[in-house]
Amino acid sequence: MTEYCLKNLTKFGKEFDDTLNTSNLNVKRTFLLTDYNTAKGVTTFLDTSKNGVFNYNPSLITGKTYYISSVVGEQLLNGTINFQSPQKCLLIACKPIRFLDAPTAASTPYAKVCGKVAQLNATSTNGIGKWVVVIKPTNATYQFLPNENDPNAQLSVSVKGTYVLRWIVTNGSCSDSSESILNIL
């Protein structure tokens, strides 16, 4: 399944390139966006496209599965496909997609800490967060208490110095991150 993040999304889908011969003048290809798997039967179409790329419509529901179908069939005089004649309409592909709310991540950008335990502070929306250490002093070991998924975890370190941490928030294939620099004295 293809997932699309809603952050700045204006178009979705892709231009399809397949080997089906549509050179017959009475045959046409179109792409359909539907909320039902058209391989199981024709349903209401939410949008159509000539090339498989659609404009995003905010009325589409996040987390719900939609389908992009490539359909080839008999072309009517008005240029559309004759969906009333199933023996002359051939479904080529049906691809599931869904839209996901884009996650957001925020963390304290910089902090000086006395001692070897630092209190972390992060927030997130639309996803699950995780702390990762990006840069640490040579030979330093560390532990997140109670765990790396707690936005307000404590970082316990073995060596004083500068640490760069990243708070990463994911929602399916969508992600956002925020970095924190800790100067542990």
URZITA-V809630 format. One record per backbone hydrogen bond with DSSP energy under -0.5 kcal/mol. NH is the residue of the N-H (numbers start at 1). CO is the residue of the C=O. If there is no record, write none. Layout:
# URZITA-V809630
nh->(NH;NH)
co->(CO;CO)
This chain:
# URZITA-V809630
nh->(2;4;6;8;9;12;14;16;22;27;28;30;31;32;33;34;34;38;40;41;46;47;49;54;56;60;63;64;66;67;68;69;69;70;71;71;72;73;74;75;76;79;82;83;85;86;88;89;90;91;92;93;95;96;97;98;99;100;104;106;108;111;113;118;120;120;122;123;125;128;130;131;132;134;134;135;140;143;145;150;151;153;154;155;156;156;157;157;158;161;163;164;165;165;166;167;168;168;169;170;171;174;176;178;180;181;182;182;183;183;184;184;185;185)
co->(96;98;100;6;6;54;52;51;20;24;73;71;49;69;47;32;67;36;37;38;33;33;31;12;10;57;99;61;97;34;95;32;67;93;30;69;90;28;88;26;80;76;74;81;82;84;85;86;72;89;70;70;68;94;66;2;64;4;125;123;121;181;183;155;118;153;151;106;104;170;168;148;166;132;164;164;137;156;154;147;149;150;145;118;143;154;116;155;141;184;182;135;163;180;132;178;130;166;176;128;174;171;169;167;165;109;163;180;111;181;161;182;113;183)
